[in-house]
Amino acid sequence: MNDPAYQRLGLPVMASPYAVLRAAVRALHPDTRAVCGFRAARKRFYRQMLCAHAERQATGDSPTG
């Protein structure tokens, strides 16, 4: 788990995937979320956050924050 963007979310290890998505959405600036052209990049960011969280759960890392 070396992704600094995921670490900034400050989620506990046992957070649900839905909680990860909610935190990732809140991490983006509203103007960034509003640009239709960034849709693919936003989806890629959300997927990366979910993958980083799944990796962290699999390794059993301690909580960040």
PyMOL commands that set and color helices and strands:
alter all, ss='L'
color gray80, all
select helices_A, chain A and resi 4-9+17-27+30-34+36-59
alter helices_A, ss='H'
color red, helices_A
deselect
rebuild
show_as cartoon
